[in-house]
Amino acid sequence: MNVRFTYDENKDIQCLLEYGAGSQNSPKRTKAYEDLLAYTDGLSDTEKVRAFVRDYISKHSLDLLAIATRLQQDWDGISERFEERVEHIFGAALSGTFTAYVTIAGRYPYNLKEHYFFVSPAASGANRTAMHELLHFYTWEAFGDYVRKGIISAQKYNDLKESLTVLLNLEFSDLLSGDVDKGYPQHTELRARVAALWSEHKDIRKVFKSLIGKE
């Protein structure tokens, strides 16, 4: 698996428009999206949104390609340890290249089919975001058939895959540089259960099956 950090203006616009107003796990608008609404009401006009993005970047003195290069260096410093550990946990490997797009949107979704996700320009959280999103890819690799085959609902699967990211705090804390994967408030109890089951079993399949009542 290779992760490539970069900046793409069109992807930035896409992320801002599609996720800035809210997402499945968080209905709250991001600050950048609020700024966009104050800038223009022409959200259907891509060029107006592009002008906002460029003005935002200029106003905040962001060199996003240079930032992507720095984030790449930071990631390269932990990537081998992360990959070795996560493959051992899930008993699965990911192949090919995954692209991490830097975005001003304030929300960092992923695309399963096209192997990309978004990260913040802030160095402090980029590695955590990258590991968080990649954990979703590994979860899909190991357990995606449970939702594809209708064994569990899409909502149940979403709650589980978000809660499993608590493993970052348990098994990857040394790679987080003091950061913490907090998750969403609605998953607090489920994340605590994941942590307890993981402490007991240290077996991701037993944990998952216990969570869906199949163990």
C-alpha positions as CSV (number, residue, x, y, z in Angstrom):
1,M,0.0,0.0,0.0
2,N,1.2,3.5,-0.9
3,V,-0.3,6.7,0.3
4,R,0.3,9.8,-1.8
5,F,-0.4,13.3,-0.3
6,T,-1.3,16.0,-2.8
7,Y,-3.5,19.1,-3.4
8,D,-6.1,19.2,-6.2
9,E,-8.3,22.3,-6.4
10,N,-11.2,20.4,-8.0
11,K,-11.2,17.8,-5.3
12,D,-11.1,20.6,-2.7
13,I,-14.2,22.2,-4.3
14,Q,-15.9,18.8,-4.4
15,C,-15.2,18.1,-0.7
16,L,-16.4,21.5,0.3
17,L,-19.7,21.3,-1.6
18,E,-20.5,17.7,-0.9
19,Y,-19.5,17.6,2.8
20,G,-19.2,21.1,4.1
21,A,-22.9,21.4,4.9
22,G,-22.9,18.1,6.9
23,S,-22.3,14.4,6.7
24,Q,-23.8,11.1,7.8
25,N,-22.1,11.4,11.2
26,S,-22.1,15.1,11.7
27,P,-24.9,17.4,10.5
28,K,-23.1,20.6,11.5
29,R,-21.7,23.0,8.9
30,T,-18.0,23.4,8.8
31,K,-16.4,26.9,9.3
32,A,-15.2,26.9,5.7
33,Y,-18.7,26.2,4.5
34,E,-20.1,29.0,6.6
35,D,-17.5,31.3,5.1
36,L,-18.5,30.1,1.6
37,L,-22.2,30.9,2.3
38,A,-21.2,34.4,3.4
39,Y,-19.0,34.8,0.3
40,T,-21.7,33.7,-2.3
41,D,-25.1,32.2,-2.7
42,G,-24.2,30.8,-6.0
43,L,-23.2,27.3,-4.8
44,S,-24.3,25.8,-8.2
45,D,-21.7,28.0,-9.9
46,T,-18.4,26.1,-9.7
47,E,-16.4,29.2,-10.7
48,K,-17.8,31.2,-7.8
49,V,-16.9,28.4,-5.4
50,R,-13.4,28.2,-7.0
51,A,-13.0,31.9,-6.5
52,F,-13.9,31.5,-2.8
53,V,-11.4,28.6,-2.4
54,R,-8.6,30.7,-4.0
55,D,-9.4,33.7,-1.8
56,Y,-9.6,31.5,1.3
57,I,-6.2,30.0,0.5
58,S,-4.7,33.4,-0.2
59,K,-6.2,35.0,2.9
60,H,-4.8,32.2,5.1
61,S,-1.4,32.2,3.3
62,L,-1.6,28.5,2.5
63,D,0.8,26.9,0.1
64,L,-1.2,23.6,-0.1
65,L,1.2,21.8,-2.4
66,A,4.1,22.6,-0.1
67,I,1.9,21.5,2.8
68,A,1.1,18.2,1.0
69,T,4.9,17.6,0.6
70,R,5.4,18.2,4.4
71,L,2.5,15.9,5.3
72,Q,3.9,13.3,3.0
73,Q,7.2,13.4,4.8
74,D,5.4,13.1,8.2
75,W,3.4,10.1,6.9
76,D,6.4,8.4,5.5
77,G,7.9,8.5,8.9
78,I,5.2,6.2,10.4
79,S,3.7,4.4,7.4
80,E,5.6,1.2,7.6
81,R,4.9,0.8,11.3
82,F,1.2,1.6,10.8
83,E,0.9,-0.8,7.9
84,E,2.6,-3.7,9.6
85,R,0.4,-3.3,12.7
86,V,-2.9,-2.8,11.0
87,E,-2.4,-5.7,8.7
88,H,-1.7,-7.9,11.7
89,I,-4.9,-6.7,13.4
90,F,-7.1,-7.2,10.4
91,G,-5.4,-10.1,8.8
92,A,-5.7,-8.3,5.5
93,A,-3.6,-6.2,3.2
94,L,-4.4,-3.3,0.9
95,S,-2.7,-2.9,-2.4
96,G,-2.2,-0.1,-4.8
97,T,-2.0,3.7,-4.2
98,F,-4.3,5.7,-1.9
99,T,-4.5,9.4,-2.4
100,A,-4.7,11.8,0.5
101,Y,-6.1,15.2,-0.8
102,V,-5.5,18.2,1.4
103,T,-8.7,20.2,1.7
104,I,-9.8,23.5,3.4
105,A,-13.3,22.0,3.8
106,G,-13.0,21.1,7.5
107,R,-14.4,17.6,6.9
108,Y,-12.4,14.6,5.8
109,P,-14.4,11.9,4.0
110,Y,-13.1,8.9,2.0
111,N,-14.0,7.3,-1.3
112,L,-14.0,3.5,-1.1
113,K,-14.1,2.8,-4.9
114,E,-11.5,5.4,-6.0
115,H,-9.1,4.9,-3.1
116,Y,-8.8,8.4,-1.8
117,F,-9.6,10.4,1.3
118,F,-9.2,14.0,2.5
119,V,-6.9,15.5,5.2
120,S,-6.5,18.8,6.9
121,P,-3.7,21.2,6.0
122,A,-2.8,21.2,9.8
123,A,0.1,19.0,10.4
124,S,-1.0,18.2,14.0
125,G,-4.0,16.0,12.8
126,A,-3.0,14.8,9.4
127,N,-1.5,11.4,10.4
128,R,-4.4,10.7,12.7
129,T,-6.9,11.5,9.9
130,A,-4.9,9.3,7.5
131,M,-4.8,6.4,9.9
132,H,-8.5,6.9,10.8
133,E,-9.6,6.8,7.1
134,L,-7.3,3.9,6.2
135,L,-8.8,2.0,9.1
136,H,-12.1,2.4,7.3
137,F,-10.6,0.8,4.2
138,Y,-9.2,-2.1,6.2
139,T,-12.6,-2.5,7.9
140,W,-14.3,-2.7,4.5
141,E,-11.8,-5.3,3.4
142,A,-12.4,-7.5,6.4
143,F,-16.1,-6.9,7.1
144,G,-17.6,-5.2,4.1
145,D,-19.5,-8.3,3.1
146,Y,-21.6,-8.1,6.2
147,V,-23.3,-5.0,4.8
148,R,-23.1,-5.9,1.2
149,K,-24.9,-9.1,1.8
150,G,-27.5,-7.5,4.1
151,I,-26.4,-9.3,7.3
152,I,-26.3,-5.9,9.0
153,S,-27.8,-2.5,8.0
154,A,-25.8,0.2,6.4
155,Q,-26.4,2.4,9.5
156,K,-25.2,-0.4,11.8
157,Y,-22.1,-0.9,9.7
158,N,-21.4,2.8,9.8
159,D,-21.6,2.9,13.5
160,L,-19.3,-0.1,13.8
161,K,-16.6,1.1,11.4
162,E,-16.5,4.5,13.1
163,S,-16.3,2.9,16.5
164,L,-13.5,0.6,15.5
165,T,-11.2,3.6,15.1
166,V,-10.8,3.6,18.9
167,L,-8.2,1.0,18.1
168,L,-5.9,3.9,17.1
169,N,-5.8,5.0,20.7
170,L,-5.1,1.5,21.9
171,E,-2.6,0.1,19.4
172,F,-1.2,3.1,17.6
173,S,-0.8,5.8,20.3
174,D,2.9,6.0,19.6
175,L,2.2,7.1,16.0
176,L,-0.4,9.7,17.0
177,S,2.2,12.1,18.5
178,G,0.0,12.9,21.4
179,D,-3.1,13.2,19.3
180,V,-6.3,11.2,20.2
181,D,-8.9,9.8,17.9
182,K,-12.1,11.0,19.7
183,G,-14.7,9.7,17.3
184,Y,-18.3,11.1,17.2
185,P,-20.3,11.7,20.4
186,Q,-23.1,9.3,19.3
187,H,-20.5,6.5,19.3
188,T,-19.1,7.0,22.7
189,E,-20.7,3.9,24.3
190,L,-20.0,1.7,21.3
191,R,-16.4,2.8,21.3
192,A,-16.1,1.9,25.0
193,R,-17.5,-1.5,24.2
194,V,-15.0,-2.0,21.3
195,A,-12.2,-1.1,23.7
196,A,-13.4,-3.6,26.3
197,L,-13.8,-6.4,23.8
198,W,-10.5,-5.7,22.2
199,S,-8.8,-5.8,25.6
200,E,-10.4,-9.1,26.3
201,H,-9.9,-10.9,23.0
202,K,-7.2,-9.1,20.9
203,D,-9.0,-10.6,17.9
204,I,-10.8,-8.2,15.5
205,R,-13.1,-10.9,14.2
206,K,-14.3,-11.9,17.7
207,V,-14.8,-8.2,18.5
208,F,-16.8,-7.6,15.3
209,K,-18.9,-10.7,15.7
210,S,-19.6,-9.8,19.4
211,L,-20.8,-6.4,18.3
212,I,-23.3,-7.8,15.8
213,G,-24.4,-10.6,18.1
214,K,-22.9,-13.4,16.1
215,E,-20.4,-14.5,18.7
